Amino acid sequence: MIEQLDEKTLNSFKIDGLTGVGNLLGFFDWVNQQIERSTAPYSIIALDIIGLESINEKLGRSAGDAAIRWISYVIKEETRGQIYRAGDEFLITLTKGSHEDHAAEGRRIYEKLLQETERVNLQSPPANFAIIHYDQLIEHSPEDVLGAYYGALYHLKGQPDVSYQIFNAADMEPVMGLMKYIVRHTIIRLLSFGGMLEQSRQLAYTDSISGLPNIRAALDNLNTAILQVEISKQPFSILLIDGDDLKPYNNISYAAGDEMIKRLGTMLKGALRPNDFLARWRYGDEFLVLLPNTAIREAKLVGERMRNLVQEGSMKWIYPITISLGAASFAKHGENSDELVAKAEKALNQAKRMGKNRLVEADPVSI
């Protein structure tokens, strides 16, 4: 069990929380494995976002994060390779097909980025874009791969009129002063890695639209609550909440829909007690509430308070809204997290069928 936990924890350190792709640690791990396998041909695409610092300064870090996420979406749609992020740089590793296939794939990504840059306030071109080919004849170390990656981007940064270029690793010669650049750049990355991991952890557990904990955080809290029941012997309850008929907001725009979700989350949070936990759940307008040391009777009172607050508090909105709720209590309605959530979802669906804007208690566990 400990070995599995350690492996899971180690793998989580290799994921970038903002985009869900690998991070620099994951890329270093891939490089070592690739050299040990000695499989070729393969290619590495390195791209460096242009003007990201300017976006962060003028529009705020949230705008910069949106640009990074957008670039990751474009890359995911256009590539079959592994993707890694290192700050304002992305790395894509291509191991299937020929160098010609890799070049064509890289070109598709570059052209897709060029087509849609204005959507996220990036300039055109949005990135320096280098494709580096490796063949079976070249012998190289992790240091050589790192040098080629930094060297290609370093070369492009020195040519303002060139943003896209294909390199053959066997033909690349050391750039004067590059080693100092590599050392400095890598040290900066390593020094910031602890902060990057903490940021990744927070992003991995936070819903980007509402600012609330996300489903991953909710499941962790739910499992922790079950373990605590064994010690405290006190029940806890959950409420599954779903907005009723919220499509008019999305019909205005997705931005309006997101703003409504954020406002709804803030309203729900205002109806809770200090130790209660609220998270955004699986779908757009679903939320989960975890109520510690709370039996089902009291949980229903909390749920009704939330329902009334939303109905009355949204009266002055463009489109007033209501919510439906399903309530379940451990262990009356379920003896594990999956069973408890399933019962609450069934009760929520029943509330919807009964006309919405109501709370329904789950059916107890059959004996």
C-alpha positions as CSV (number, residue, x, y, z in Angstrom):
1,M,0.0,0.0,0.0
2,I,2.8,2.4,0.9
3,E,4.6,1.6,-2.4
4,Q,1.5,2.3,-4.4
5,L,0.9,5.6,-2.5
6,D,4.5,6.7,-3.1
7,E,4.2,5.9,-6.8
8,K,0.9,7.7,-7.1
9,T,2.4,10.7,-5.3
10,L,5.5,10.7,-7.5
11,N,3.4,10.6,-10.7
12,S,1.3,13.5,-9.4
13,F,4.5,15.6,-9.2
14,K,5.0,15.1,-12.9
15,I,1.7,16.7,-13.9
16,D,1.1,20.4,-14.5
17,G,-2.0,21.5,-12.5
18,L,-3.0,24.3,-14.8
19,T,-3.2,22.3,-18.0
20,G,-3.2,18.7,-17.0
21,V,-0.2,17.9,-19.2
22,G,3.2,16.8,-18.0
23,N,5.6,19.2,-16.4
24,L,9.4,19.7,-16.7
25,L,10.0,16.8,-14.3
26,G,7.9,14.6,-16.4
27,F,9.9,15.6,-19.5
28,F,13.2,14.9,-17.9
29,D,11.9,11.4,-17.0
30,W,10.8,10.9,-20.6
31,V,14.2,11.9,-21.9
32,N,16.0,9.4,-19.7
33,Q,13.6,6.6,-20.6
34,Q,13.9,7.4,-24.3
35,I,17.7,7.3,-24.4
36,E,17.7,4.0,-22.5
37,R,15.3,2.5,-25.0
38,S,17.3,4.0,-27.9
39,T,14.2,4.0,-30.1
40,A,14.3,6.3,-33.2
41,P,13.5,8.2,-35.2
42,Y,11.8,10.6,-32.9
43,S,11.3,14.4,-32.7
44,I,10.8,17.0,-30.0
45,I,8.8,20.1,-30.6
46,A,9.7,23.1,-28.4
47,L,7.5,26.2,-28.4
48,D,8.0,29.3,-26.3
49,I,4.9,31.6,-25.9
50,I,5.7,35.2,-27.0
51,G,4.4,38.1,-24.9
52,L,3.0,36.1,-22.0
53,E,4.6,38.4,-19.4
54,S,2.9,41.4,-21.1
55,I,-0.5,39.8,-20.8
56,N,0.1,39.1,-17.1
57,E,1.1,42.7,-16.5
58,K,-1.7,44.3,-18.5
59,L,-4.6,42.0,-18.1
60,G,-3.8,40.0,-15.0
61,R,-2.4,36.5,-14.4
62,S,-5.9,34.9,-15.0
63,A,-5.6,36.1,-18.6
64,G,-2.2,34.7,-18.9
65,D,-3.4,31.4,-17.5
66,A,-6.2,31.4,-20.0
67,A,-3.7,31.8,-22.8
68,I,-1.7,28.9,-21.5
69,R,-4.7,26.6,-21.2
70,W,-5.9,27.6,-24.7
71,I,-2.5,26.7,-26.2
72,S,-2.6,23.3,-24.4
73,Y,-6.1,22.6,-25.8
74,V,-4.9,23.4,-29.3
75,I,-1.9,21.1,-28.9
76,K,-4.0,18.3,-27.5
77,E,-6.4,18.5,-30.4
78,E,-3.6,18.4,-33.1
79,T,-1.0,15.9,-31.7
80,R,-0.6,12.2,-30.9
81,G,2.5,12.9,-28.8
82,Q,3.2,13.4,-25.1
83,I,2.9,17.1,-24.0
84,Y,4.9,18.8,-21.3
85,R,4.7,22.4,-19.9
86,A,7.6,24.4,-18.4
87,G,6.4,27.8,-17.5
88,D,5.7,29.7,-20.8
89,E,7.2,26.8,-22.8
90,F,5.6,23.6,-24.1
91,L,7.4,20.4,-25.3
92,I,5.9,17.8,-27.4
93,T,7.6,14.4,-27.9
94,L,6.8,12.4,-31.1
95,T,7.9,8.8,-31.3
96,K,5.5,7.3,-33.9
97,G,6.0,7.7,-37.7
98,S,8.8,9.3,-39.7
99,H,10.5,12.7,-39.4
100,E,8.2,13.8,-42.3
101,D,5.2,12.8,-40.2
102,H,6.5,14.7,-37.3
103,A,7.1,17.8,-39.3
104,A,3.6,17.7,-40.8
105,E,2.1,17.3,-37.3
106,G,4.2,20.2,-36.0
107,R,3.1,22.4,-38.9
108,R,-0.5,21.7,-38.2
109,I,-0.1,22.8,-34.6
110,Y,1.8,26.0,-35.6
111,E,-0.8,27.0,-38.2
112,K,-3.7,26.3,-35.8
113,L,-2.1,28.5,-33.2
114,L,-1.6,31.3,-35.8
115,Q,-5.3,31.1,-36.8
116,E,-6.8,31.7,-33.3
117,T,-4.3,33.8,-31.4
118,E,-6.6,36.9,-31.0
119,R,-9.0,34.8,-28.9
120,V,-6.7,34.9,-26.0
121,N,-4.9,38.2,-26.5
122,L,-1.7,36.8,-27.9
123,Q,0.2,38.5,-30.6
124,S,1.0,36.8,-34.0
125,P,3.0,34.7,-34.1
126,P,2.1,33.5,-30.6
127,A,5.2,31.4,-30.1
128,N,8.7,30.6,-31.2
129,F,8.3,27.1,-32.6
130,A,11.2,24.6,-33.1
131,I,11.0,21.0,-34.3
132,I,14.2,18.9,-33.5
133,H,14.7,15.6,-35.3
134,Y,16.7,12.7,-33.8
135,D,17.7,9.6,-35.8
136,Q,19.2,6.2,-35.0
137,L,22.7,7.2,-35.8
138,I,23.2,10.0,-33.3
139,E,24.4,9.3,-29.8
140,H,23.2,11.7,-27.2
141,S,22.8,12.2,-23.5
142,P,20.0,14.0,-21.5
143,E,22.4,17.0,-21.4
144,D,22.5,16.9,-25.3
145,V,18.7,16.9,-25.5
146,L,18.4,19.7,-23.0
147,G,21.0,21.7,-24.9
148,A,19.3,21.1,-28.3
149,Y,15.9,22.2,-26.8
150,Y,17.2,25.4,-25.3
151,G,19.5,26.0,-28.2
152,A,16.7,25.9,-30.8
153,L,14.6,28.3,-28.8
154,Y,17.6,30.5,-28.1
155,H,18.3,30.6,-31.8
156,L,14.8,31.7,-32.7
157,K,14.6,34.3,-30.0
158,G,17.6,35.9,-31.7
159,Q,15.8,36.2,-35.0
160,P,12.7,38.4,-34.7
161,D,11.6,37.6,-38.2
162,V,11.7,33.9,-37.8
163,S,9.4,32.0,-35.5
164,Y,9.3,28.5,-37.0
165,Q,12.2,26.3,-37.9
166,I,13.1,22.6,-38.2
167,F,16.4,21.4,-36.8
168,N,18.3,18.1,-37.1
169,A,20.0,17.3,-33.8
170,A,23.0,15.8,-35.6
171,D,23.7,19.1,-37.3
172,M,23.2,21.4,-34.4
173,E,26.4,23.0,-33.1
174,P,27.0,24.4,-29.6
175,V,26.0,28.1,-29.3
176,M,28.5,30.3,-27.6
177,G,27.3,31.3,-24.2
178,L,24.4,28.9,-24.4
179,M,25.6,26.7,-21.5
180,K,25.5,29.7,-19.1
181,Y,21.9,30.4,-20.3
182,I,20.9,26.7,-19.8
183,V,22.4,26.6,-16.3
184,R,20.7,29.8,-15.3
185,H,17.4,28.9,-16.9
186,T,17.4,25.4,-15.3
187,I,18.3,26.8,-11.8
188,I,15.4,29.3,-12.1
189,R,13.1,26.4,-13.0
190,L,14.3,24.3,-10.1
191,L,14.1,27.1,-7.6
192,S,10.5,27.8,-8.6
193,F,9.6,24.1,-8.7
194,G,8.3,24.0,-5.1
195,G,6.0,26.9,-5.8
196,M,5.0,25.3,-9.1
197,L,4.1,22.1,-7.3
198,E,2.0,24.0,-4.7
199,Q,0.3,25.9,-7.5
200,S,-0.3,22.7,-9.4
201,R,-1.8,21.1,-6.3
202,Q,-4.1,24.1,-5.7
203,L,-5.2,24.2,-9.4
204,A,-5.8,20.4,-9.4
205,Y,-8.2,20.8,-6.5
206,T,-9.9,24.0,-7.6
207,D,-12.7,24.7,-10.1
208,S,-11.5,27.4,-12.4
209,I,-14.9,29.0,-13.0
210,S,-16.5,29.1,-9.5
211,G,-13.2,29.2,-7.5
212,L,-14.7,26.5,-5.3
213,P,-13.1,23.1,-4.6
214,N,-13.7,20.7,-7.5
215,I,-14.9,17.1,-7.7
216,R,-11.4,15.7,-6.9
217,A,-11.3,17.7,-3.7
218,A,-14.9,16.7,-2.9
219,L,-14.2,13.0,-3.2
220,D,-11.1,13.4,-1.0
221,N,-13.1,15.2,1.7
222,L,-15.9,12.6,1.4
223,N,-13.5,9.7,1.9
224,T,-11.9,11.5,4.9
225,A,-15.3,12.1,6.4
226,I,-16.0,8.3,6.2
227,L,-12.8,7.6,8.0
228,Q,-13.6,10.1,10.7
229,V,-17.0,8.5,11.3
230,E,-15.2,5.4,12.6
231,I,-13.5,7.6,15.3
232,S,-16.3,10.1,16.1
233,K,-19.2,7.8,15.7
234,Q,-21.1,10.9,14.5
235,P,-23.1,10.8,11.2
236,F,-22.5,13.2,8.3
237,S,-24.7,14.1,5.4
238,I,-24.3,15.3,1.8
239,L,-26.5,17.4,-0.4
240,L,-26.3,17.1,-4.2
241,I,-27.5,20.3,-5.8
242,D,-28.5,21.0,-9.4
243,G,-29.7,24.3,-11.0
244,D,-33.1,24.3,-12.6
245,D,-33.4,25.5,-16.2
246,L,-30.2,27.6,-16.4
247,K,-29.8,27.4,-20.2
248,P,-31.0,31.0,-20.8
249,Y,-27.7,32.2,-19.4
250,N,-25.7,30.1,-21.8
251,N,-27.9,31.3,-24.6
252,I,-26.7,34.8,-23.8
253,S,-23.1,33.7,-23.9
254,Y,-20.8,31.1,-22.3
255,A,-19.3,34.0,-20.3
256,A,-22.7,34.8,-18.9
257,G,-23.2,31.2,-18.0
258,D,-19.9,31.0,-16.2
259,E,-20.7,34.2,-14.3
260,M,-24.0,32.8,-13.2
261,I,-22.3,29.6,-11.9
262,K,-19.9,31.8,-10.0
263,R,-22.7,33.9,-8.4
264,L,-24.7,30.7,-7.6
265,G,-21.7,29.2,-5.9
266,T,-21.2,32.3,-3.8
267,M,-24.8,32.3,-2.8
268,L,-24.8,28.7,-1.8
269,K,-21.6,29.2,0.3
270,G,-23.3,32.0,2.1
271,A,-26.0,29.6,3.4
272,L,-23.5,27.2,5.0
273,R,-22.1,26.8,8.5
274,P,-18.4,27.4,9.2
275,N,-17.4,23.7,9.1
276,D,-19.6,22.7,6.1
277,F,-17.8,22.0,2.7
278,L,-19.1,23.1,-0.7
279,A,-17.6,21.9,-4.1
280,R,-18.6,22.1,-7.7
281,W,-19.6,18.6,-8.8
282,R,-19.5,16.7,-12.1
283,Y,-21.5,18.9,-14.5
284,G,-21.9,22.6,-15.2
285,D,-24.4,23.6,-12.6
286,E,-24.0,20.8,-10.0
287,F,-22.6,21.2,-6.5
288,L,-22.0,18.9,-3.6
289,V,-22.3,19.9,0.1
290,L,-20.7,17.9,2.8
291,L,-22.2,18.5,6.3
292,P,-20.0,17.1,9.1
293,N,-21.6,15.8,12.3
294,T,-25.0,16.2,10.8
295,A,-27.9,13.8,10.7
296,I,-30.3,13.7,7.8
297,R,-33.0,15.8,9.6
298,E,-30.7,18.7,10.2
299,A,-29.2,18.3,6.7
300,K,-32.6,18.8,5.1
301,L,-33.1,22.0,7.1
302,V,-29.7,23.3,5.7
303,G,-30.8,22.2,2.2
304,E,-34.2,24.0,2.5
305,R,-32.4,27.1,3.7
306,M,-30.2,27.0,0.6
307,R,-33.1,26.4,-1.7
308,N,-35.1,29.4,-0.3
309,L,-32.0,31.6,-0.4
310,V,-31.4,30.9,-4.1
311,Q,-35.1,31.4,-5.0
312,E,-35.4,34.7,-3.2
313,G,-31.9,35.9,-3.8
314,S,-32.0,35.5,-7.6
315,M,-35.3,37.4,-8.0
316,K,-33.5,40.5,-9.3
317,W,-31.3,38.5,-11.7
318,I,-32.0,38.7,-15.5
319,Y,-33.4,35.2,-15.2
320,P,-34.4,34.2,-11.6
321,I,-33.3,30.6,-10.9
322,T,-34.1,27.7,-8.5
323,I,-32.3,24.6,-7.4
324,S,-33.2,21.0,-6.7
325,L,-31.5,18.9,-4.0
326,G,-31.0,15.3,-3.1
327,A,-30.0,14.6,0.5
328,A,-28.3,11.5,1.9
329,S,-26.7,10.6,5.2
330,F,-23.9,8.1,6.1
331,A,-24.6,5.3,7.0
332,K,-28.4,5.5,6.8
333,H,-28.3,5.9,3.0
334,G,-24.9,4.4,2.1
335,E,-22.0,2.6,3.7
336,N,-19.3,3.9,1.3
337,S,-18.8,7.0,-0.8
338,D,-20.0,5.5,-4.1
339,E,-23.3,4.2,-2.6
340,L,-23.9,7.4,-0.7
341,V,-23.4,9.6,-3.8
342,A,-25.5,7.2,-5.9
343,K,-28.4,7.5,-3.4
344,A,-28.1,11.3,-3.4
345,E,-28.1,11.4,-7.2
346,K,-31.2,9.2,-7.3
347,A,-33.0,11.5,-4.9
348,L,-31.9,14.6,-6.9
349,N,-33.3,13.1,-10.1
350,Q,-36.6,12.4,-8.3
351,A,-36.7,16.0,-7.2
352,K,-36.4,17.0,-10.8
353,R,-39.1,14.7,-11.9
354,M,-41.5,16.0,-9.2
355,G,-41.3,19.5,-10.6
356,K,-37.9,20.9,-9.5
357,N,-37.3,23.5,-6.8
358,R,-37.5,21.0,-4.0
359,L,-35.5,18.7,-1.8
360,V,-35.9,14.9,-1.7
361,E,-34.3,12.6,0.9
362,A,-32.7,9.4,-0.4
363,D,-34.2,6.0,0.2
364,P,-32.5,4.2,3.1
365,V,-30.2,1.2,2.6
366,S,-32.1,-2.0,2.3
367,I,-31.4,-4.4,5.2
